[in-house]
């Protein structure tokens, strides 16, 4: 087998550069054997230059997020080469697309609204709440903000608009304990961990929720995560949930190709198995 692996550019890994590289490198190590070869590229290199003949590869795996790279990956997939993650699924994990797909689907997904970033909506009266840049995952600390009032919200919206984001996502604040989850496929791997320290997060925003363990309905949580992954079409994923005092996990964020911080070796094995399986189809 011949594989192509494309590593996410550093700007899409704020405060997680080494962790994101580590899981990618671990997958490469699993796939590169005496019988199998692997060619590696960085996202910006791939986006700028592409591949002369992608048909020589048995599969492509990547953690890309830029529009240009995803467009090139679609072309490769349309040519019959398996691409993991599906580039359209990566787009589905962007905030606005995620909300459009998940709201009203009968899933434990946080109450959310997509709005024009030019102004905070007059009919939103639930405070505190979260305001998140809509066109991408958080690249900077102020791409995701916790606000207590309409005045704070207006200021955040101005900053998001000035960044060139045409949309924002407003989400209800859910009281409870933070849990991080990680998955590969439909049950090939599923792990979760309660956050014990604010420093485990990217920007320290976890301070607005509770840390430490709390009772959780694990089977329901697992099932809900699998359903969301299926709806988004994503194979390699992770995210954040809040566990309420009643033990219910409410999903607040769902991401493509996370760092698998707590289960890197198991995740690398599961991802490499998934890539090989896609080749066999």
Secondary structure, 3 states (H helix, E strand, C coil): CEEEEEECCHHHCCCCHHHHHHHHHHHHHHHCCCCCEEEEEEHHHHHHHCCCCHHHCCEEEECCCCHHHHHHHHHHHHCCCEEECCHHHHHHCCHHHHHHHHCCCCCCECCEEEEECCCCCCCCCCCCEEEEECCCCCCCHHHEEEECCHHHHHHHHHHHHHCCCCEEEEEECCCCEEEEEEEECCCCEEEEEECCCHHHCCCCHHHHCECCCCCCCHHHHHHHHHHHHHHHCCCEEEEEEEECCCCCEEEEEEEECCCCCCCHHHHHHHHHHHHHHHHHC
